[in-house]
Amino acid sequence: MLESKKKMAQSFSDLKVALEKGKGDPKEIFSIFEQGCREFTQETKKLPPERIKPFLDLVQRMRKEIEQGDRAGLLERIEEMKRLKKICHEAYK
């Protein structure tokens, strides 16, 4: 597994915990997640551009919600990200 994918997965999990249980700084955790996402999309050769764009668009929406302190919106985006991840894994694993 790519290191960027591990970073992305761990920070995604940490972000969910920070939002649901108040453990950790969501902004700091999101920054790590976002970096992992960008590294992953640059490193992986499996994903076509038409899959990468919606993923990065969703990451940007998450960033806006983090910046605005929109916890409820961010939790919705996390669920959206889970669905997108499932679709992607079914197609490319």
N, C-alpha and C positions, 0 to 999 in steps of 0.2 A: 504494500500500500504506500502511496506517495505520502511524504511527510506533510505536505500541504493539506492533503485530505484528512490526515489524522488531526492536524491543528484545527481545521475547519469543524470536524465532528466534535472534538472535545470542547471547543469554545462555544459551539451551538448548544451543546448540553449545559455548559456552565451559564450561558445567557438565560436559558429557560429557568434554571434554578435561581438565578439572581432575581428574575422577575417574579417568580412564584413564591419564593421563600425569603427574599431579601438578603441572600448570601452572595456578596460580591458586588462590584460596581458595574452596572450594565454598560455604561459608556466604554469603560476600559475593556471589558470582555468583548463587546461588539467590535472594537477596533482590531482585536486579535482575529476574530471571526472574519471580518472583512478582508484583512490581509491574507488569511488562509484561502478565502474564496478567489481572490485575484491570482494568487500564486497557483492554485489548482487549475484555474481556467487557462493559464499560460502553459502549465506543464503537461496537462493531459492531452493526449492525441486522439482520444475516443470521441469527444464531443464535437459535433458540428456547430458552426456559428449560430444556426437558428435555435439551438438549445442553450447556448451560452448567453445570448442577449436577454431572454426572459429571466434567466437566473440572476444576472447582474442587475437587471432592472429591479427585481425584487429586493436584492441587497441594498440598492439605493433607496427604495421606499422604507426599508427597515432603518437606514441611516437617518432619514428625515424624522421618523417617529422617535428614534433615540434622542435626536437633537431637540425635539419638541417636548420630550418627556411624556409621550403618548404611550403609556404602558399597555392600555387595552388594545390599541392599534397594533402595537408591536407583538402582543400575544397572538393576534389574528394573523399577522405576517408569519409568525413562527409556524402556525398550523398550515398556512399556505406553503411555506418552505418544506414542511414534512411531506405534503402531497406531491410537490414538484420533485423532491428527492426520490420518492417511491416510483414515480413515473420514469425518472432518469435511470434509476437502478434496474428497473425491469427491462429497459431498452438497451442498456450498455454494460451490464455486469457480466 
